[in-house]
């Protein structure tokens, strides 16, 4: 597959949407949280926020929907709590060929790491439930940086 694999120092995989198909999980979590405010949050609405850190999304949603008496930390905690609960209980689908790709590089002794903008506990739940945990000795999450996406931290 790769002719010069010995020249690889390592590979860093993103988690959500690269290894595990979790975008639907994140979308449905926001749908549930926003229902309590009478907001019908659609997939088209979600595309404006996909890939951003959840605390940033919470802040933007409060401004966009003019949610009065709502704290971004409260909205953020509701969403992350629901996502964690579902990550523990719902089936987590792998992205096509994700397991094969990770296994290939692991078997070639390429150093592997995973990074995610998600919070550490949620990331670890997903890695353990998807059987990826043992492949990644290095895990960097949104909990480990001051500024998440879109900042380079």
C-alpha positions in Angstrom: 0.0 0.0 0.0 2.7 2.5 1.1 6.1 2.0 -0.5 8.0 4.2 2.0 6.3 3.3 5.2 9.7 3.2 7.0 9.9 7.0 6.5 6.7 7.6 8.5 7.4 9.1 12.0 3.8 8.5 12.9 0.2 9.1 12.0 -2.3 11.2 13.9 -5.9 10.2 13.3 -8.9 12.3 14.0 -11.7 10.5 15.8 -15.2 11.7 14.9 -15.9 11.3 11.2 -12.6 9.6 10.4 -12.5 6.6 12.7 -16.0 6.5 14.1 -19.2 7.7 12.4 -20.5 9.9 15.2 -21.7 12.9 13.4 -25.3 11.7 13.7 -24.8 11.3 17.4 -23.7 14.9 17.8 -26.5 16.2 15.6 -29.2 14.3 17.5 -27.8 15.5 20.8 -28.2 19.1 19.7 -31.7 18.3 18.4 -32.7 17.0 21.8 -31.2 19.8 23.8 -32.7 22.5 21.6 -36.2 20.9 21.7 -36.7 22.2 25.2 -36.5 25.7 23.7 -39.0 25.0 21.0 -36.3 24.9 18.3 -36.6 22.4 15.4 -32.9 22.0 14.7 -32.4 20.5 11.2 -29.5 18.8 9.5 -29.1 21.9 7.4 -28.9 24.0 10.5 -26.3 21.7 12.0 -24.0 21.9 9.0 -23.2 25.5 10.2 -21.7 24.1 13.4 -20.4 20.6 12.6 -16.7 20.2 13.5 -16.7 23.1 16.0 -16.1 22.7 19.7 -19.3 22.2 21.7 -18.8 25.2 23.9 -18.3 27.4 20.9 -21.5 25.9 19.3 -23.4 26.5 22.5 -22.4 30.1 22.5 -23.3 30.6 18.8 -26.7 28.9 19.2 -27.6 31.1 22.1 -26.8 34.2 20.1 -28.4 32.9 16.9 -31.7 31.7 18.5 -31.7 34.6 21.0 -32.1 32.2 23.9 -32.7 34.4 26.9 -31.8 33.3 30.4 -29.6 30.5 29.0 -26.0 30.1 30.0 -23.7 28.6 27.4 -22.1 26.4 30.0 -25.5 25.0 30.9 -26.3 24.3 27.2 -22.8 22.8 26.7 -23.2 20.5 29.7 -26.6 19.3 28.6 -25.3 18.4 25.1 -22.1 16.7 26.3 -23.9 14.8 29.0 -26.4 13.4 26.4 -23.6 12.6 23.9 -21.7 10.7 26.6 -24.8 8.8 27.6 -25.5 7.8 24.0 -21.8 7.0 23.3 -22.0 4.5 26.2 -25.3 3.0 25.1 -25.8 3.3 21.4 -24.1 1.4 18.6 -21.0 3.2 17.3 -20.5 2.6 13.7 -16.9 2.7 12.3 -16.1 4.6 9.2 -15.4 2.4 6.2 -12.0 0.8 6.4 -11.0 2.7 9.5 -10.2 -0.5 11.5 -8.2 -1.9 8.5 -6.2 1.3 8.2 -5.4 1.5 11.9 -4.5 -2.2 12.0 -2.3 -1.9 8.9 -0.1 0.9 10.4 -0.1 -0.7 13.8 1.1 -3.9 12.4 3.9 -2.0 10.6 5.0 -0.5 13.9 4.1 3.1 12.9 3.5 5.3 15.9 -0.2 6.1 16.2 -2.0 8.9 18.0 -5.6 10.1 17.9 -6.8 13.6 18.4 -10.2 15.0 18.9 -11.9 18.3 19.7 -14.1 16.3 22.1 -13.8 16.1 25.8 -11.4 13.4 27.1 -14.0 11.3 28.9 -16.2 11.2 25.8 -13.3 10.4 23.5 -12.1 7.5 25.8 -15.6 6.1 25.9 -15.7 6.1 22.1 -12.3 4.6 21.8 -13.0 1.8 24.2 -16.4 0.9 22.8 -15.1 0.8 19.2 -12.1 -1.3 20.2 -9.6 1.4 19.1 -8.3 2.2 22.5 -5.4 -0.3 22.6 -4.0 1.0 19.2 -3.4 4.6 20.4 -0.9 5.2 23.2 -1.2 8.9 22.6 -4.7 10.6 22.8 -5.0 14.4 22.6 -8.4 15.9 23.2 -10.2 19.2 23.5 -9.6 18.9 27.3 -5.9 19.2 26.7 -5.8 22.5 24.9 -6.7 26.1 25.8 -8.2 26.8 22.4 -9.8 24.1 20.3 -10.9 24.2 16.7 -10.5 26.3 14.6 -7.3 27.4 16.5 -4.1 25.4 15.9 -3.8 24.3 19.5 
